[in-house]
Amino acid sequence: MAGLISRPDAEDAPPRSRLRSGRPRSGRPHAGRPRSDRPRFGRAAILLLCGVYFVVPVLASFLFTVDDPVHGFTLHAYSQIFKVDGLWPALQLSLELAVATIAVVYLLLVPAVVAVRLGSQRLRTVVELACTLPLVVPAIAFTAGITSVLSWGSNHLAVGSTLFQLLVDIQNPSFPVILLLAYVVMALPLAYRTLDAGMRALDVRTLLEAAQNNGAGRTRAIITVILPNLRGALLNTAFLTLALVLGEFTVSSILGFQPFSVWIVNGNAAGQGDVTVAVSIVSLVLTWLLLLVLSAGGNRRRKASTPTTA
C-alpha cells in the first residue's frame, strides 16, 4: 500500500518555513513588526507644545521691534544695531571670554576625561564629584563668595604687595580674569558630561594600543588618534560653553562688569529696548544657525563613517 501512495518530492514540497511565514491565524500583524500606520498623536502634541513654547516669545519680541505705533511696520531697530553705543565692546568682551573659557575647559577636562577612562573607578568618582559640585551652589551664593574673597584681599593685603596687585589685575575691566575663572567653574558640569559621553562611545584602550603598536607614544596617540574621534563631543562642548558665556548675567552683573548680557539689560533700562531686543533676536537666530550647522556636520560624518552593505 505504501508503494501505491504517491509522495511529492522534497524539492516540490513547500518548506515549513514558507508555510509558517504567511498571515497568522488570528489575522493580527506580527508582534515584532513596528506599526507605522498608527497615528502618534502623543508625540505630535508634545512637539507642537514645545514649538509653541519656543516660537511664541520670539514672535512677540519680533513684533515688538517692528511695530511702531506712529509709523507702523519698520525695521529701524535692526538698522540701529551697528550704530548703538556699547554693543561691540560688550560683544567683543563676551566673545573673548568665551574663547578663553573654552580653551581652559579643554585644558582641564580633556586630560581628566582620558585619565578617567584609562584609570580606576575611584578616580572617576572624584572627577565626577568635582565637576558636578557647581550645580549644587547657586549663582548668587557663588558670586557672594567671590565678592567676599575680593573684599577680604582689598582690606587685609598691603597696597603694592604682589597678592594685592594680583587681585587688581584679575579685575581688569578690559579682560576680567576673575570672570573667566567663574565661567570655567560654571561650565564644568555640562562640559564634563558632554566629553564623557563622547569618550564612552569610543574603545579608548583598543585605539591607544593600536597606535602604540604602530610606534606612536602615549601622548602622540592621544593627540592624533583619540582627540580626532572626539571631534563631535569637543564641538558640542564649545557650543554649550559659548551659549553659557553669552547668556550669563548674574555673576557678571554683581561683580560690576558689562559683557553682552549685562549690556542688553542696561540698554533696556536706558530707553533702547527695541534695539536691545533686536540684538537679542539676531543673536538667538545666529545661535540656532550655528547649532544646525554643527548638527548637520555631525550627521554627515556619521553617515560617511557608517559602512554600506551590498
C-alpha positions as CSV (number, residue, x, y, z in Angstrom):
1,M,0.0,0.0,0.0
2,A,2.8,2.3,0.8
3,G,4.1,1.9,-2.8
4,L,0.8,2.9,-4.3
5,I,0.7,6.2,-2.4
6,S,2.4,8.9,-4.4
7,R,4.6,11.2,-2.2
8,P,5.8,14.5,-3.6
9,D,9.5,15.0,-4.0
10,A,11.3,17.0,-1.4
11,E,12.0,19.7,-4.0
12,D,8.3,20.1,-4.9
13,A,7.1,20.2,-1.3
14,P,6.8,23.7,0.1
15,P,9.1,24.2,3.1
16,R,7.6,24.6,6.6
17,S,9.2,27.9,7.0
18,R,7.4,29.1,3.9
19,L,4.1,27.8,5.2
20,R,4.6,29.4,8.6
21,S,5.7,32.8,7.1
22,G,2.2,33.5,5.8
23,R,-0.5,35.5,7.5
24,P,-1.1,34.4,11.1
25,R,-4.2,32.6,12.0
26,S,-5.5,35.4,14.1
27,G,-5.2,38.0,11.3
28,R,-3.1,40.3,13.5
29,P,0.3,41.7,12.5
30,H,3.4,40.2,13.9
31,A,4.3,41.3,17.4
32,G,7.8,42.3,16.4
33,R,6.8,44.3,13.4
34,P,6.5,48.1,14.0
35,R,3.1,49.6,13.5
36,S,3.9,52.5,11.3
37,D,0.3,53.1,10.3
38,R,-0.8,54.1,13.8
39,P,-1.1,57.8,14.3
40,R,1.2,59.0,17.0
41,F,-0.8,61.9,18.5
42,G,1.1,62.0,21.7
43,R,4.5,62.7,20.1
44,A,2.9,65.3,17.7
45,A,1.2,67.0,20.6
46,I,4.5,67.2,22.6
47,L,6.4,68.6,19.6
48,L,3.6,71.1,19.0
49,L,3.6,72.3,22.6
50,C,7.4,72.7,22.5
51,G,7.3,74.6,19.3
52,V,4.6,77.0,20.7
53,Y,6.6,77.4,23.9
54,F,9.8,78.5,22.0
55,V,8.3,80.3,18.9
56,V,5.6,82.4,20.6
57,P,8.0,84.5,22.7
58,V,10.3,85.0,19.8
59,L,7.5,86.2,17.5
60,A,6.2,88.5,20.2
61,S,9.7,90.0,20.6
62,F,10.0,90.4,16.8
63,L,6.6,92.2,16.7
64,F,7.8,94.5,19.4
65,T,10.8,95.5,17.4
66,V,9.0,96.1,14.1
67,D,5.7,97.6,15.3
68,D,5.8,101.4,15.7
69,P,2.6,103.0,17.0
70,V,3.2,106.0,14.7
71,H,4.9,104.6,11.5
72,G,3.6,101.1,11.6
73,F,5.9,98.3,10.4
74,T,9.5,99.5,10.5
75,L,13.0,97.9,10.7
76,H,14.5,100.9,12.4
77,A,15.6,98.9,15.4
78,Y,17.6,96.4,13.3
79,S,19.2,99.3,11.3
80,Q,20.4,100.8,14.6
81,I,22.2,97.6,15.7
82,F,25.5,98.7,14.1
83,K,25.2,102.2,15.5
84,V,24.2,101.7,19.1
85,D,26.8,102.7,21.7
86,G,28.5,100.0,23.8
87,L,27.3,97.0,21.7
88,W,30.5,96.0,20.1
89,P,32.8,96.4,23.2
90,A,30.4,94.3,25.2
91,L,30.1,91.7,22.4
92,Q,33.8,91.6,22.0
93,L,34.4,91.1,25.7
94,S,31.9,88.2,25.8
95,L,33.5,86.5,22.7
96,E,36.9,86.9,24.2
97,L,35.7,85.4,27.5
98,A,34.0,82.6,25.6
99,V,37.1,81.6,23.6
100,A,39.3,81.8,26.8
101,T,36.7,79.7,28.7
102,I,36.6,77.1,26.0
103,A,40.4,76.8,25.9
104,V,40.7,76.5,29.7
105,V,37.8,73.9,29.8
106,Y,39.6,71.8,27.2
107,L,42.9,72.0,29.0
108,L,41.3,70.9,32.3
109,L,38.7,68.3,31.1
110,V,40.3,66.6,28.1
111,P,43.2,65.1,30.1
112,A,40.9,64.4,33.0
113,V,38.4,62.5,30.9
114,V,41.2,60.5,29.2
115,A,42.7,59.7,32.6
116,V,39.3,58.7,34.0
117,R,38.7,56.4,31.0
118,L,42.1,54.7,31.3
119,G,42.3,54.9,35.2
120,S,40.5,53.4,38.1
121,Q,36.9,53.8,39.2
122,R,38.0,55.8,42.3
123,L,39.4,58.5,40.0
124,R,36.2,58.6,38.1
125,T,34.2,59.2,41.3
126,V,36.5,62.1,42.3
127,V,36.3,63.8,38.9
128,E,32.6,63.5,38.6
129,L,32.0,64.9,42.1
130,A,34.3,67.9,41.4
131,C,32.7,68.6,38.1
132,T,29.1,68.2,39.4
133,L,29.6,70.3,42.5
134,P,28.9,73.7,40.8
135,L,25.4,72.6,40.1
136,V,24.7,72.4,43.8
137,V,25.9,76.0,44.5
138,P,23.5,78.7,43.4
139,A,24.9,81.5,41.2
140,I,24.1,84.1,43.9
141,A,26.0,82.2,46.6
142,F,28.9,81.6,44.2
143,T,29.1,85.3,43.4
144,A,28.8,86.2,47.1
145,G,31.8,84.0,47.9
146,I,33.9,85.6,45.1
147,T,32.9,89.1,46.4
148,S,33.9,88.2,49.9
149,V,37.3,86.9,48.9
150,L,38.0,90.1,46.8
151,S,36.9,92.4,49.6
152,W,38.9,90.5,52.1
153,G,42.0,90.9,49.9
154,S,41.5,94.6,49.4
155,N,41.1,95.1,53.2
156,H,43.8,92.9,54.6
157,L,46.6,92.9,52.0
158,A,49.1,95.7,51.8
159,V,48.8,98.1,49.0
160,G,51.5,97.4,46.4
161,S,52.2,93.9,47.5
162,T,52.2,91.0,45.0
163,L,48.9,89.5,46.1
164,F,47.2,92.9,46.2
165,Q,48.4,93.7,42.7
166,L,47.3,90.2,41.5
167,L,43.8,90.9,42.8
168,V,43.7,94.2,41.0
169,D,44.9,92.7,37.7
170,I,42.3,89.9,37.7
171,Q,39.6,92.5,37.9
172,N,40.7,94.5,34.9
173,P,37.5,95.6,33.1
174,S,39.1,95.1,29.6
175,F,39.5,91.4,30.3
176,P,38.4,90.3,33.8
177,V,40.2,87.1,34.7
178,I,38.0,86.6,37.7
179,L,35.0,86.4,35.5
180,L,36.8,83.9,33.3
181,L,37.5,81.7,36.3
182,A,33.9,81.9,37.3
183,Y,32.7,80.9,33.8
184,V,35.1,77.9,33.8
185,V,33.6,76.7,37.1
186,M,30.1,77.1,35.9
187,A,30.8,75.3,32.6
188,L,32.4,72.3,34.2
189,P,29.2,70.2,34.7
190,L,27.8,70.4,31.1
191,A,31.3,70.2,29.5
192,Y,32.3,67.1,31.5
193,R,29.1,65.3,30.8
194,T,29.4,66.0,27.1
195,L,33.1,64.9,26.9
196,D,32.5,61.9,29.0
197,A,29.6,60.8,26.8
198,G,31.8,61.1,23.7
199,M,34.6,59.2,25.4
200,R,32.3,56.4,26.4
201,A,31.3,55.9,22.8
202,L,35.0,55.1,21.9
203,D,37.1,52.0,22.7
204,V,39.9,54.1,24.0
205,R,42.1,51.2,25.2
206,T,42.0,49.5,21.8
207,L,42.7,52.7,19.9
208,L,45.6,53.5,22.2
209,E,47.1,50.1,22.0
210,A,46.8,50.1,18.2
211,A,48.6,53.4,17.9
212,Q,51.3,52.3,20.3
213,N,51.8,49.1,18.4
214,N,52.4,51.3,15.3
215,G,55.2,53.2,17.0
216,A,53.4,56.2,18.5
217,G,54.0,57.3,22.0
218,R,51.2,57.6,24.5
219,T,50.9,61.4,24.2
220,R,51.1,61.3,20.4
221,A,48.4,58.5,20.3
222,I,46.1,60.6,22.4
223,I,46.5,63.7,20.3
224,T,46.5,62.1,16.8
225,V,44.1,59.2,17.4
226,I,41.7,59.8,20.3
227,L,41.1,63.5,20.0
228,P,40.1,63.4,16.3
229,N,37.5,60.8,17.3
230,L,36.2,63.2,20.0
231,R,35.5,66.0,17.4
232,G,31.8,65.9,17.8
233,A,32.0,66.0,21.6
234,L,34.5,68.8,21.5
235,L,32.3,70.9,19.2
236,N,29.3,70.3,21.4
237,T,31.3,71.3,24.5
238,A,32.4,74.5,22.7
239,F,28.8,75.4,21.7
240,L,27.4,74.8,25.2
241,T,30.2,76.9,26.8
242,L,29.7,79.7,24.2
243,A,25.9,79.7,25.0
244,L,26.6,79.9,28.7
245,V,29.1,82.8,28.4
246,L,26.8,84.8,26.1
247,G,23.8,84.3,28.2
248,E,25.2,84.6,31.8
249,F,24.0,87.6,33.7
250,T,24.1,87.1,37.5
251,V,27.8,86.8,38.1
252,S,29.0,89.5,35.7
253,S,26.3,91.9,36.9
254,I,27.0,91.5,40.6
255,L,30.8,91.8,40.0
256,G,30.3,95.0,38.1
257,F,31.4,94.0,34.6
258,Q,29.5,94.6,31.4
259,P,29.6,91.8,28.9
260,F,26.9,91.2,26.2
261,S,24.1,90.0,28.5
262,V,24.6,92.9,31.0
263,W,24.7,95.4,28.2
264,I,21.3,94.2,26.9
265,V,19.7,94.8,30.3
266,N,21.4,98.2,30.7
267,G,20.2,99.1,27.2
268,N,16.6,98.3,28.1
269,A,16.9,100.4,31.2
270,A,18.4,103.3,29.2
271,G,15.4,103.5,26.8
272,Q,16.9,101.4,24.0
273,G,14.5,98.5,24.5
274,D,13.6,97.9,20.9
275,V,17.3,97.9,19.8
276,T,18.4,95.6,22.5
277,V,15.5,93.2,21.8
278,A,16.5,93.2,18.1
279,V,20.1,92.4,19.1
280,S,18.8,89.5,21.3
281,I,16.7,88.1,18.4
282,V,19.7,88.3,16.0
283,S,22.0,86.6,18.4
284,L,19.4,83.9,19.1
285,V,19.0,83.3,15.3
286,L,22.7,83.1,14.9
287,T,23.0,80.6,17.7
288,W,20.3,78.4,16.2
289,L,22.0,78.5,12.8
290,L,25.3,77.5,14.5
291,L,23.5,74.6,16.2
292,L,22.0,73.5,12.9
293,V,25.5,73.7,11.2
294,L,27.0,71.6,13.9
295,S,24.2,69.1,13.8
296,A,24.4,68.8,10.0
297,G,28.1,68.3,10.2
298,G,27.8,65.6,12.8
299,N,25.2,63.7,10.7
300,R,27.4,63.9,7.6
301,R,30.4,62.5,9.4
302,R,28.2,59.8,10.9
303,K,26.8,58.8,7.5
304,A,30.3,58.8,6.0
305,S,31.7,56.6,8.7
306,T,28.8,54.1,8.5
307,P,29.8,51.1,6.3
308,T,27.4,50.3,3.4
309,T,26.4,46.7,2.7
310,A,25.6,45.4,-0.7
